[in-house]
Amino acid sequence: MATEIYRDAWGIPHLRAGSAAELAHAQGLVTARDRAWQLEVERHRARGTSAAFLGGSALDWDRFARRARVDDTARRCFADLERRDPGTARWVRAYVDGVNEGLAGSAAPEFARTGLTPGRWEPWTPLGVWLATHILFAGFPAKLWREQVAAHLDADAIGLFATDGPGTSGSNGWLVGGERTVTGQAVIAGDPHRWIEDPGVYQQIHLSCPEFDVVGLAVPGVPGIAHFGHTGTVAWAITNAMADYQDLFRERLRRTGAGVEALGPDGVWRRASRHTETVEVAGEDPVEVEVIETDRGPVIIGGPEGIDGEPADLAYDGHQADSADPADSEDPVDPADPADSADPADPFAPPVAISLRYPPRVTGDLGFSALLPLLRARRVTDVDRALDRWAEPVNVVQAADTEGGVLHRVAGRVPRRAEANSLRVVPAWKPGHEWHGWHVPPRAGLTDGVAVMANQRGPAEPLGVEFAPPHRAARIAALLAGKERWSAADMPALHTDTHLASASPLLDHLDALDGLTAEAAALRDRLLGWDRRMDAGSADAALYAAVRGAVVRRLAAHPAFAALTTPPAYPEVFRPWLALVPRVGFALEHLLRADDLYGIDRPAAVRAAVEDVALRPPAGVWGDTHRLAPWRALEPEQPYDEPGLSGDHDCVLCTSGVPGVTDRAARGPAARYVWDLARREDSRWVVPLGASGVPGSPHHRDQLPRWLAGDLVPVVTDWTRLKKETDV
């Protein structure tokens, strides 16, 4: 049969073909037509070539992608896929062929603006896109922050800042078993929280061939439907497990002629892989990048001479490399040697070099062998077997089928190694930090007929260090407990809940204040009577956010934290994890509740903050400043008036600004879904903007009003209700 492309009223593609390979080709083709600019941006990001047309703002990412060997790892993983699973490799190739066909002659306006011509996708490009999208997902730079805190405060302080901090991504998800629904069949619902991007990070799509018929949310540039799908008889969804599966190693490096050597845990210097690459930068001179890889992994920070050839600030990690004296080539590790010291303030410490060890670089497997079995799944047992092949990111998965089967498990590859590897940057020259196989992914069940996943400590707890505060998960569970029977139509009320449980510590401090000025006392009393809902139209929510921001800035400015105000001279890509004010903002409830906070007078800080806000209160409502701020690789020629938002970081409606820095929200629900196992046609979904990535298209932003209101659009699977676009 011919491959057919249909559209529904929202411009969502529905594809029907005679085989899985033909369908993959069609998926690549229609994605390139709808998202040509986005696909090319992602291809260049995976290769570390985006600065060539985006300019200096993209240079730091390109440096990181080159040094982390993203493109090379994708090539290795695809070569391994061809050996282990040639059927999936052919399917990926078919998708790539479709992308190249769709990109040919693309008239996306961004190409003309930048002078960029769409390039050629290689068979491994989808794997590179996947890896580039998720390599920071586990938040390994948090280990750099912990090093900072331990060096300048103490190890106990690390826990004070432990939270779902900046740069991480999470989600809400819940499964309601058939015994708790009006139909007797399960319902799965939720929303992935990611950076809101334009075009969106998820693509609504319907894929149908004799082997399978699946609706779900695809990642543009990657074939199939990995994270959220419904085959008619089984549905699945994921959240970030918050597992720790990437390690950072302090390396002792030295130059030997044109090469570089690294000291291993056996006390032997070994040759490291080394070469240089050139990064082109639009409007600027090219930049040379030295790419070094040790037996642990690629060096992503510094090198034999430190950061960018300059010795690092010895107040932070100055002990991470060794001298370049070739005479030391047989020098064993000596705990009494200053160069082997673990003291970050050691004046004899050599420069900084840090390598990254991450599973696909070690195994040559990105888990793409799970993708086709997921599409073919008919029962939760099929989903379960498919997920045994999953690699990264590590997720908590929920699934249910029409026969009453349910699944709640972790999927992904987490290495077994010393606990120190998960907590901090560990010395490459010391034994005891090697990997020894993989953890068995944990499993869990339902409680009172439901399971809730919101990045909290749950089944993945043995695999992680820092998790999201429990507020979102607890709120969803409480709401579900409030009614005995649920329907798919009930779920948007949970998606849009704005109750902020994390406000309690600050409000408790306010309640204890006395002797305030009349204006400040009135503000305190008003906030104590507030319903704790972060609604866009709430003036009280705006007042709370203003007081919270003022408290955050005062705590961050205290001399006790002075050494943390200037992050080390690491690449900009890691700065979200190292900036003090955001760290204080996201950990505020821990900092306010701690028995002692390094002598900081927290009641005085709260008092000063409420007095300041009382003198200059915000004039409007929360939505006036809490506005959508999507990331775009290229700003539109005609800027959009971005709307005000309800929600906050710890609400179920998780729309995240950065307390103390900005109320504008760059993170939030990148999609919402409700999978109904009784009738797939009663399922619903929505994305923040629209199905099309082409500015000016009627489907570029047509779902935005629904997304803002908490409404969903229908999932259509009846081909007679669709409009045929073309045969290919």
Long-range contacts (C-beta under 8 A, 24 or more apart in sequence): 2-727, 2-728, 3-727, 3-728, 4-724, 4-726, 4-727, 5-30, 5-724, 5-725, 5-726, 5-727, 5-728, 6-719, 6-722, 6-723, 6-724, 6-725, 7-722, 7-723, 7-725, 8-716, 8-721, 8-722, 8-723, 10-204, 10-690, 10-691, 10-699, 10-702, 10-703, 10-713, 11-690, 11-691, 11-692, 11-697, 11-698, 11-699, 11-702, 12-204, 12-205, 12-206, 12-691, 12-716, 13-205, 13-206, 13-691, 14-205, 14-206, 14-208, 14-716, 14-719, 14-722, 15-205, 15-206, 15-207, 15-208, 16-208, 16-209, 16-719, 17-208, 17-209, 18-209, 18-210, 19-209, 19-210, 19-211, 20-91, 20-209, 20-211, 20-212, 20-372, 20-375, 21-90, 21-91, 21-94, 22-94, 22-209, 23-207, 23-208, 23-209, 24-91, 24-92, 24-94, 24-95, 24-98, 24-223, 24-224, 25-94, 25-95, 25-97, 25-98, 25-101, 25-728, 26-98, 26-728, 27-95, 27-98, 27-205, 27-207, 27-218, 27-223, 27-224, 28-94, 28-95, 28-96, 28-97, 28-98, 28-99, 28-100, 28-101, 28-102, 28-223, 29-98, 29-99, 29-101, 29-102, 29-728, 30-98, 30-102, 31-98, 31-99, 31-102, 31-203, 31-218, 31-220, 31-221, 32-98, 32-99, 32-100, 32-101, 32-102, 32-103, 32-106, 33-102, 33-106, 34-203, 34-691, 34-692, 34-693, 34-694, 35-199, 35-203, 35-220, 35-692, 35-693, 36-102, 36-103, 36-106, 36-108, 36-111, 36-118, 36-693, 36-694, 37-108, 37-110, 37-111, 37-199, 37-633, 37-634, 37-693, 37-694, 38-199, 38-220, 38-221, 38-633, 38-693, 39-99, 39-103, 39-121, 39-220, 39-221, 40-103, 40-111, 40-116, 40-118, 40-119, 41-633, 42-129, 42-132, 42-133, 42-220, 42-221, 43-119, 43-121, 43-125, 43-128, 43-129, 43-221, 44-119, 45-129, 45-132, 46-70, 46-71, 46-74, 46-125, 46-128, 46-129, 46-131, 46-132, 47-71, 47-128, 48-277, 48-279, 49-279, 49-280, 50-633, 51-279, 51-280, 51-281, 51-282, 52-279, 52-280, 52-281, 52-282, 53-114, 53-115, 53-116, 53-282, 54-114, 54-282, 54-633, 54-634, 55-281, 55-282, 55-283, 55-284, 56-281, 56-282, 56-283, 56-284, 58-633, 59-279, 59-281, 59-287, 60-571, 60-572, 60-573, 61-573, 62-279, 63-279, 63-287, 63-289, 63-571, 63-573, 64-300, 64-571, 64-573, 65-132, 66-277, 66-279, 66-289, 66-291, 67-289, 67-291, 67-292, 67-298, 67-299, 67-300, 68-135, 68-298, 68-300, 68-356, 69-291, 69-293, 69-298, 69-361, 70-128, 70-131, 70-132, 70-135, 71-124, 71-128, 73-128, 73-131, 73-360, 73-361, 74-124, 74-125, 74-127, 74-128, 74-130, 74-131, 74-366, 75-124, 76-361, 76-364, 77-124, 77-127, 77-131, 77-360, 77-364, 77-365, 77-366, 77-368, 78-123, 78-124, 78-127, 79-124, 79-364, 80-364, 80-365, 81-127, 81-365, 81-366, 81-368, 81-369, 84-365, 84-369, 85-368, 85-369, 87-372, 88-368, 88-369, 88-371, 88-372, 89-123, 91-223, 91-371, 91-372, 92-123, 92-126, 92-127, 92-223, 92-368, 93-123, 94-223, 95-126, 95-223, 96-121, 96-122, 96-123, 96-125, 96-126, 99-125, 99-221, 108-693, 108-694, 109-637, 109-694, 109-695, 109-696, 110-633, 110-634, 113-634, 113-637, 114-282, 114-634, 125-221, 126-221, 126-222, 126-223, 126-368, 127-366, 127-368, 129-219, 129-221, 129-222, 130-219, 130-221, 130-222, 130-366, 130-368, 131-360, 131-366, 133-201, 133-219, 134-392, 134-393, 135-358, 136-167, 136-573, 137-168, 137-169, 137-240, 137-392, 137-393, 138-242, 138-243, 138-244, 138-245, 138-246, 138-392, 138-393, 138-394, 139-165, 139-167, 139-168, 139-466, 139-577, 140-244, 140-246, 140-247, 140-248, 140-356, 140-358, 141-167, 141-574, 141-576, 141-577, 141-578, 142-168, 142-465, 142-466, 142-577, 143-248, 143-423, 143-424, 143-425, 144-248, 144-354, 144-425, 144-568, 144-570, 144-574, 144-577, 144-578, 145-577, 145-578, 145-583, 146-423, 146-424, 147-316, 147-317, 147-344, 147-424, 147-425, 148-316, 148-564, 148-567, 148-568, 148-578, 149-564, 150-424, 151-315, 151-316, 151-317, 151-344, 151-345, 152-315, 152-316, 152-563, 152-564, 153-560, 153-561, 153-563, 153-564, 153-598, 157-598, 158-423, 159-590, 160-587, 160-590, 160-591, 160-594, 160-597, 161-583, 161-584, 161-587, 161-590, 161-591, 162-465, 162-466, 162-587, 162-590, 163-466, 163-468, 163-469, 163-586, 163-587, 163-590, 164-242, 164-455, 164-466, 164-467, 164-468, 164-469, 164-586, 164-649, 165-466, 165-577, 165-582, 165-583, 165-586, 165-587, 166-576, 166-577, 166-579, 166-582, 166-583, 166-586, 166-658, 167-576, 167-577, 168-240, 168-242, 169-193, 169-194, 169-195, 169-240, 169-667, 170-239, 170-240, 170-242, 170-454, 170-455, 170-468, 170-654, 171-238, 171-239, 171-240, 171-453, 171-454, 171-455, 172-239, 172-453, 172-454, 172-472, 172-476, 172-495, 172-652, 172-654, 173-237, 173-238, 173-239, 173-396, 173-398, 173-452, 173-453, 173-454, 174-398, 174-450, 174-451, 174-452, 174-453, 174-476, 174-480, 174-494, 175-398, 175-399, 175-400, 175-406, 175-408, 175-446, 175-450, 175-451, 176-449, 176-450, 176-480, 176-486, 177-400, 177-406, 177-446, 177-449, 177-450, 178-404, 178-677, 179-449, 180-448, 180-449, 180-450, 180-480, 180-484, 180-485, 180-486, 181-485, 181-486, 181-487, 181-678, 182-485, 182-486, 182-487, 183-487, 183-676, 183-678, 183-679, 184-678, 185-400, 185-402, 185-676, 185-677, 185-678, 186-235, 186-400, 186-401, 186-404, 186-406, 186-677, 187-486, 187-487, 187-488, 187-491, 187-674, 187-675, 187-676, 187-677, 188-235, 188-236, 188-237, 188-398, 188-399, 188-400, 188-673, 188-674, 188-675, 188-677, 189-237, 189-488, 189-491, 189-494, 189-495, 189-672, 189-673, 189-674, 189-675, 190-237, 190-239, 190-453, 190-672, 190-673, 191-495, 191-654, 191-669, 191-670, 191-671, 191-672, 191-673, 192-217, 192-227, 192-228, 192-238, 192-239, 192-669, 192-670, 192-671, 193-654, 193-656, 193-667, 193-668, 193-669, 193-670, 194-667, 194-670, 195-630, 195-631, 195-666, 195-667, 195-670, 196-628, 196-629, 196-630, 196-631, 196-665, 196-666, 196-667, 196-668, 196-670, 196-688, 197-630, 197-631, 197-632, 197-670, 198-630, 198-631, 198-632, 198-689, 198-693, 199-689, 199-692, 199-693, 200-670, 200-671, 200-687, 200-688, 200-689, 200-690, 200-693, 201-670, 202-227, 202-228, 202-670, 202-671, 202-687, 203-691, 204-671, 204-685, 204-687, 204-691, 206-716, 206-717, 207-375, 211-375, 211-376, 212-375, 212-376, 213-717, 214-375, 215-680, 215-683, 215-715, 215-717, 217-671, 217-673, 217-685, 220-693, 223-371, 224-371, 224-372, 224-374, 224-375, 225-374, 225-375, 226-370, 226-371, 226-374, 227-395, 228-671, 228-673, 228-675, 229-374, 229-375, 230-675, 230-680, 230-683, 230-715, 231-375, 231-377, 231-378, 232-680, 232-717, 233-378, 233-379, 233-401, 233-402, 233-403, 233-677, 234-377, 234-378, 234-379, 234-380, 234-382, 234-383, 234-399, 234-400, 234-401, 234-402, 234-405, 234-677, 235-399, 235-400, 235-401, 235-675, 235-677, 235-683, 236-374, 236-377, 236-383, 236-397, 236-398, 236-399, 236-407, 237-397, 237-398, 237-399, 237-673, 237-675, 238-395, 238-396, 238-397, 238-398, 238-411, 239-395, 239-396, 239-453, 239-454, 239-455, 240-393, 240-394, 240-395, 240-396, 240-455, 241-393, 241-394, 241-395, 241-396, 241-410, 241-412, 241-455, 241-459, 241-460, 241-463, 241-464, 242-455, 242-460, 242-464, 242-466, 242-467, 242-468, 243-394, 243-410, 243-412, 243-414, 243-460, 243-463, 243-464, 244-414, 244-422, 244-463, 244-464, 244-465, 245-358, 245-359, 245-392, 245-394, 245-412, 245-413, 245-414, 245-415, 245-463, 246-356, 246-357, 246-358, 246-359, 247-296, 247-297, 247-356, 247-357, 247-358, 247-415, 247-417, 247-421, 247-426, 247-433, 248-354, 248-355, 248-356, 248-357, 248-425, 248-426, 249-294, 249-296, 249-297, 249-354, 249-355, 249-356, 249-357, 249-425, 249-426, 249-427, 249-428, 249-433, 250-317, 250-319, 250-320, 250-321, 250-352, 250-353, 250-354, 250-425, 250-426, 250-427, 250-428, 251-294, 251-296, 251-299, 251-320, 251-321, 251-353, 251-354, 251-355, 251-428, 252-320, 252-321, 252-322, 252-339, 252-350, 252-353, 252-428, 252-429, 253-292, 253-294, 253-299, 253-303, 253-304, 253-321, 253-322, 253-353, 254-304, 254-321, 254-322, 254-323, 254-324, 254-325, 254-326, 254-328, 255-304, 255-324, 256-326, 256-329, 260-292, 260-303, 260-304, 261-329, 262-294, 262-295, 262-296, 262-428, 263-322, 263-333, 263-428, 263-429, 264-295, 264-428, 264-429, 265-428, 265-429, 265-430, 265-431, 265-432, 265-433, 265-434, 266-431, 267-331, 267-332, 267-333, 267-429, 269-328, 269-329, 269-330, 270-294, 270-295, 272-299, 292-353, 293-355, 294-355, 294-428, 296-355, 296-357, 296-428, 297-355, 297-356, 297-357, 297-358, 297-361, 297-362, 298-355, 298-356, 298-361, 299-353, 299-354, 299-355, 300-354, 300-355, 300-356, 300-571, 301-352, 301-353, 301-354, 301-570, 301-571, 301-574, 302-351, 302-352, 302-353, 302-354, 303-351, 303-353, 304-351, 304-353, 305-351, 306-351, 306-352, 306-353, 307-351, 307-352, 307-568, 307-569, 307-570, 308-569, 310-569, 311-351, 312-351, 312-352, 312-568, 312-569, 313-568, 313-569, 314-344, 314-345, 314-346, 314-347, 314-349, 315-344, 315-345, 315-563, 316-344, 316-568, 317-344, 317-352, 317-354, 317-425, 317-568, 318-344, 318-345, 318-346, 318-349, 318-350, 318-351, 318-352, 319-343, 319-344, 319-346, 319-349, 319-350, 320-349, 320-350, 320-351, 320-352, 320-353, 320-354, 320-425, 320-427, 321-350, 321-351, 321-352, 321-353, 322-350, 322-429, 323-350, 333-429, 333-430, 340-427, 340-429, 342-427, 352-568, 354-425, 355-428, 357-435, 358-392, 359-391, 359-392, 359-413, 359-415, 360-391, 360-392, 362-415, 362-435, 363-391, 363-413, 365-391, 365-413, 366-391, 366-392, 367-391, 367-392, 367-412, 367-413, 379-403, 379-405, 380-405, 380-406, 380-407, 381-405, 383-407, 384-409, 387-411, 387-441, 394-460, 394-463, 396-453, 396-458, 396-459, 396-460, 398-451, 398-453, 400-675, 400-677, 401-677, 402-677, 402-678, 406-445, 406-446, 406-451, 408-443, 408-444, 408-445, 408-446, 408-451, 408-453, 408-459, 409-441, 409-442, 409-443, 409-444, 409-459, 410-441, 410-442, 410-443, 410-459, 410-460, 410-463, 411-441, 412-441, 413-438, 414-438, 414-439, 414-441, 414-463, 415-439, 422-464, 422-465, 423-465, 439-463, 448-481, 450-477, 450-480, 452-476, 452-477, 452-480, 454-652, 469-502, 469-589, 469-650, 471-500, 471-501, 471-502, 471-650, 471-651, 472-650, 472-651, 472-652, 472-654, 474-501, 475-499, 475-501, 475-651, 475-652, 476-652, 479-652, 488-674, 488-675, 488-676, 488-678, 488-682, 488-683, 488-684, 489-682, 491-674, 491-684, 492-672, 492-674, 492-684, 492-710, 492-711, 492-712, 493-710, 494-652, 495-652, 495-653, 495-669, 495-672, 495-710, 496-646, 496-647, 496-652, 496-653, 496-710, 497-651, 497-652, 497-653, 498-533, 498-534, 498-535, 498-646, 498-647, 498-648, 498-651, 498-652, 498-653, 499-532, 499-533, 499-651, 499-652, 500-532, 500-533, 500-534, 500-544, 500-648, 500-650, 500-651, 501-532, 501-650, 502-588, 502-589, 502-649, 502-650, 503-532, 503-544, 503-548, 504-589, 505-588, 505-589, 505-592, 505-593, 506-544, 506-547, 506-548, 506-551, 506-588, 506-589, 506-592, 506-606, 507-532, 508-592, 509-592, 509-602, 509-603, 509-606, 510-547, 510-606, 510-610, 512-603, 513-603, 513-606, 513-607, 513-610, 516-607, 516-610, 516-611, 517-611, 517-614, 519-614, 519-615, 520-607, 520-610, 520-611, 520-614, 522-614, 523-547, 523-610, 523-613, 523-614, 523-617, 524-610, 534-622, 534-626, 534-646, 534-647, 534-648, 534-651, 534-653, 535-622, 535-623, 535-646, 536-621, 536-622, 536-623, 536-626, 536-644, 536-645, 536-646, 537-621, 537-622, 537-623, 538-621, 538-622, 539-618, 539-620, 539-621, 539-622, 541-621, 541-622, 541-648, 542-618, 542-620, 542-621, 542-622, 542-624, 542-625, 543-613, 543-617, 543-618, 545-618, 545-622, 545-625, 545-626, 545-648, 545-659, 545-663, 546-613, 546-617, 546-618, 547-606, 547-609, 547-610, 547-613, 548-585, 548-588, 548-659, 548-660, 549-585, 549-659, 549-660, 549-661, 549-663, 550-608, 550-609, 550-610, 550-612, 550-613, 551-588, 551-592, 551-605, 551-606, 551-609, 552-581, 552-584, 552-585, 552-588, 552-659, 552-660, 553-581, 553-660, 554-605, 554-608, 554-609, 555-584, 555-588, 555-591, 555-597, 555-600, 555-602, 555-605, 556-580, 556-581, 556-584, 556-660, 558-600, 558-605, 560-597, 560-598, 560-599, 560-600, 561-598, 581-658, 581-660, 581-661, 582-658, 582-659, 582-660, 582-661, 584-660, 585-658, 585-659, 585-660, 585-661, 586-649, 586-658, 586-659, 588-659, 622-646, 622-663, 625-663, 625-664, 626-655, 626-657, 626-663, 626-664, 626-665, 627-663, 627-664, 627-665, 628-655, 628-664, 628-665, 628-668, 628-688, 629-664, 629-665, 629-666, 630-666, 630-688, 630-689, 631-666, 636-695, 640-701, 643-704, 643-708, 645-708, 653-710, 669-707, 672-707, 672-712, 673-712, 674-712, 680-715, 680-717, 681-714, 681-715, 681-716, 681-717, 681-718, 683-714, 683-715, 684-712, 684-713, 684-714, 684-715, 685-712, 685-713, 685-715, 686-711, 686-712, 686-713
